């Protein structure tokens, strides 16, 4: 299980409740606040407070090395999930987008910054200060 933290991403073994490793994914290996993570096609995507969306290949045995992480998008995001084999992300501009394989396309304007983005596998749930 991948846990977004104030310092990076921690990997936890659910069977033993043990921390396995922590990824410090800042561009220079520094700690950075990770707001949310999701996995799609063996890649992990992490929304960071200061560095946009960073991604790493889960098949890479050296993912602990910050240089193995790439910047996926430089905009300011507040959340990301995988829904129907696509990335869906909420931007701090009060809109939610779906990644179509080359660019993010707007799918929802909620007029307030999204505070929480979740999915139950079939539905997308966006929470703002006053609405769900």
C-alpha positions in Angstrom: 0.0 0.0 0.0 1.3 3.5 -0.9 0.7 6.2 1.7 0.9 9.9 0.8 2.7 11.7 3.6 4.1 15.2 4.4 7.6 14.0 3.4 7.1 11.7 0.5 5.5 8.2 -0.1 5.7 5.4 2.4 5.1 1.8 1.3 3.4 -0.4 3.9 3.0 -4.2 3.9 -0.7 -4.6 4.8 -0.2 -8.2 5.9 2.4 -7.2 8.6 1.6 -3.5 9.0 5.3 -2.8 8.6 6.9 0.1 6.7 8.9 -1.3 3.8 10.5 1.8 2.3 10.0 5.6 1.9 10.3 7.4 -1.4 11.6 11.0 -1.2 10.5 12.2 -4.6 11.5 15.9 -4.7 13.5 16.7 -7.9 16.7 16.7 -5.9 15.8 13.9 -3.5 14.4 16.2 -0.8 11.3 15.6 1.2 8.1 16.9 -0.4 4.5 16.9 0.7 2.5 14.3 -1.3 -1.2 14.9 -1.2 -2.4 11.7 -3.0 -1.2 8.8 -5.0 -2.7 6.4 -7.5 -1.5 3.5 -9.7 -2.2 3.0 -13.4 -0.4 0.5 -15.7 2.4 -0.3 -13.2 3.2 3.4 -12.7 2.6 5.3 -9.5 1.5 8.9 -9.8 1.9 11.3 -6.9 0.3 14.8 -6.5 2.8 16.9 -4.7 2.3 20.3 -3.0 5.3 22.0 -4.8 6.3 19.9 -7.8 3.1 19.0 -9.7 2.5 15.3 -10.5 5.5 13.1 -10.2 5.5 9.5 -11.5 7.6 6.4 -11.1 7.6 2.9 -12.7 6.7 0.3 -10.2 8.8 -2.3 -12.0 11.9 -0.3 -11.4 13.8 -1.8 -8.4 15.6 1.5 -7.9 12.5 3.6 -7.3 14.0 4.6 -3.9 16.4 6.7 -6.0 14.8 10.2 -6.5 16.4 10.4 -10.0 14.1 7.5 -11.1 11.0 9.7 -10.7 9.8 12.0 -13.5 7.7 15.1 -13.6 4.4 14.1 -15.2 2.7 17.5 -15.1 3.9 20.8 -13.5 0.5 22.4 -12.7 -0.9 22.7 -9.2 -3.1 19.7 -8.3 -4.9 18.7 -5.1 -5.8 15.1 -5.9 -5.5 12.2 -8.3 -7.3 8.8 -8.7 -7.6 6.1 -11.3 -11.1 5.6 -12.8 -12.0 3.3 -15.7 -8.2 2.9 -16.5 -7.7 6.6 -16.8 -6.1 9.2 -14.5 -8.5 11.8 -13.1 -7.1 14.8 -11.2 -8.5 17.8 -9.4 -6.6 21.1 -10.0 -6.4 24.0 -7.6 -8.3 26.0 -10.3 -11.5 24.4 -9.1 -11.8 22.0 -12.0 -11.4 18.2 -12.4 -9.7 16.7 -15.4 -9.3 13.4 -17.2 -6.0 12.5 -18.8 -6.7 11.3 -22.3 -3.2 9.9 -23.0 -1.6 13.1 -24.1 -3.4 16.0 -22.3 -5.7 16.7 -19.4 -9.3 17.5 -20.5 -11.7 19.3 -18.2 -14.7 17.1 -17.1 -16.1 19.1 -14.2 -16.1 22.7 -13.0 -17.0 22.7 -9.3 -16.5 26.5 -8.7 -14.4 25.8 -5.5 -11.1 24.1 -5.1 -11.4 20.4 -4.7 -10.4 19.3 -1.2 -10.8 15.6 -1.7 -11.0 13.3 -4.7 -12.1 9.7 -4.3 -13.5 6.9 -6.4 -15.4 3.7 -5.4 -14.4 2.1 -8.7 -17.4 3.2 -10.7 -18.1 6.8 -9.5 -16.0 9.9 -9.0 -16.5 11.8 -5.8 -15.2 15.4 -5.5 -15.5 17.2 -2.2 -15.2 21.0 -2.0 -15.7 23.3 1.0 -19.5 23.5 0.5 -20.4 20.6 -1.8 -19.9 16.9 -2.7 
